[in-house]
Amino acid sequence: MDDEKARQWLATALGEARAGLAEGGVPIGAALYGADGVLLGRGRNRRVQGRDPSAHAETEAFRAAGRQRSYRGTTMVTTLSPCWYCSGLVRQFGISRVVVGEAETFRGGQDWLAEHGVDVVVLDDRECAALMREFAEKHPELWSEDIGRD
């Protein structure tokens, strides 16, 4: 995957992360793209807004995409390294690629995904990292809850 396209797709996820933050939630966004490059679904972490512990950005993008015959060739783009829950979703449904905005503030299951044949692209995006660092500093309890560290 070329860097320019990955960054264009990341912009969609970053827009979702910003919207989540504006709603009082955790600023993580995601988007699912088809093999043909068409946006299938987008979402943001809505754990706080919806009082739903399963409403991670990746699951919201997946749900928004609706039922697909196959997820082969699709790309999940996320502003933050996917947690184990979301990594499991990628594996369960055979999503082919994950584009990660940043893995500095949190490193989830991306190495496990790569070991199991998922193409993982880490962009080390400064804006994604700054957004998460600032959020974690301002809301340490919520951040710890979100990443499963209490």
C-alpha positions in Angstrom: 0.0 0.0 0.0 1.4 3.4 -0.9 2.0 5.9 1.8 -0.2 8.6 0.2 -3.3 6.4 0.0 -2.7 5.2 3.6 -2.6 8.8 4.8 -5.7 9.8 2.8 -7.6 6.9 4.4 -6.2 7.8 7.8 -7.7 11.3 7.5 -11.1 9.7 7.5 -10.3 7.9 10.8 -8.8 11.0 12.3 -11.9 13.0 11.5 -13.9 10.3 13.4 -11.4 10.6 16.4 -11.8 14.3 16.5 -15.6 14.0 16.4 -15.5 11.5 19.3 -13.4 13.9 21.4 -15.9 16.7 20.7 -18.6 14.5 22.0 -16.7 13.9 25.2 -15.4 10.4 24.2 -12.1 8.8 23.7 -10.5 10.2 20.5 -10.0 7.0 18.5 -11.4 6.7 15.0 -11.5 4.0 12.3 -12.6 3.4 8.8 -13.1 0.2 6.8 -12.2 0.3 3.1 -13.1 -2.3 0.4 -10.5 -3.9 -1.8 -11.6 -1.4 -4.5 -10.8 1.5 -2.3 -14.4 2.4 -1.5 -15.2 3.5 2.0 -17.5 0.8 3.5 -17.9 2.2 7.0 -16.4 4.6 9.5 -16.7 4.9 13.2 -15.4 6.3 16.4 -14.9 5.0 20.0 -18.4 5.5 21.6 -17.8 3.7 24.8 -18.4 6.8 26.9 -21.2 8.4 24.8 -23.2 5.2 24.5 -22.2 3.6 27.8 -21.3 0.6 25.7 -17.9 -1.1 26.5 -17.9 -2.8 23.1 -18.3 0.3 21.1 -14.6 0.6 19.9 -13.8 2.6 16.8 -13.0 -0.5 14.8 -16.2 -2.3 15.8 -18.2 0.8 14.9 -16.6 1.1 11.5 -17.2 -2.6 11.0 -20.9 -2.4 12.0 -21.4 0.7 9.8 -20.0 -1.3 6.8 -22.8 -3.7 7.1 -22.7 -7.3 6.1 -20.2 -8.1 3.4 -20.0 -11.4 1.6 -16.3 -11.5 2.3 -13.8 -9.2 4.0 -10.9 -10.5 2.0 -8.9 -7.5 0.5 -10.4 -5.0 2.9 -8.4 -2.5 5.0 -9.2 -1.4 8.5 -7.7 2.0 9.2 -7.4 3.1 12.8 -5.8 6.1 14.5 -4.4 3.8 17.3 -3.0 0.3 17.4 -5.9 -2.0 17.7 -6.6 -3.6 21.1 -6.9 -7.3 21.5 -10.7 -7.1 21.1 -10.4 -5.3 17.8 -7.5 -7.4 16.6 -9.7 -10.4 17.2 -12.4 -8.9 14.9 -9.8 -8.4 12.2 -8.7 -12.0 12.4 -12.2 -13.4 12.8 -13.5 -11.8 9.6 -10.3 -12.1 7.5 -9.7 -8.4 7.1 -6.5 -8.3 5.0 -4.8 -5.1 6.1 -4.7 -2.8 9.1 -3.3 0.7 8.8 -2.3 2.1 12.2 -2.0 5.8 12.7 0.2 5.4 15.8 1.4 2.7 18.2 3.4 5.0 20.5 0.8 5.6 23.2 -0.7 2.1 23.0 0.5 -1.1 21.3 -2.3 -3.6 20.9 -2.4 -6.8 18.9 -0.7 -5.5 15.7 2.3 -7.8 16.0 0.0 -10.8 16.5 -2.0 -9.8 13.5 1.2 -9.5 11.4 2.3 -13.0 12.6 -1.0 -14.3 11.3 -0.7 -12.9 7.8 -2.4 -9.6 8.2 -0.6 -6.8 6.4 0.1 -4.2 9.1 1.2 -0.7 8.1 2.2 1.7 10.9 2.3 5.3 9.9 3.7 6.9 13.1 1.5 9.9 12.5 2.4 12.8 14.8 -1.2 14.2 14.9 -2.6 10.8 16.0 0.1 10.5 18.7 -0.4 14.0 20.0 -4.2 13.6 20.2 -3.8 10.4 22.3 -1.0 11.8 24.5 -3.0 14.9 25.3 -6.2 12.9 26.0 -4.3 10.5 28.3 -2.8 13.4 30.2 -6.1 15.1 30.7 -8.2 12.0 31.4 -5.9 9.3 32.9 -8.7 7.3 34.5 -10.8 7.2 31.3 -7.7 6.3 29.3 -6.8 3.5 31.7 -10.3 2.2 31.5 -10.3 2.3 27.7 -7.1 0.3 27.4 -8.0 -2.2 30.1 -5.6 -1.0 32.8 -7.2 -0.1 36.0 
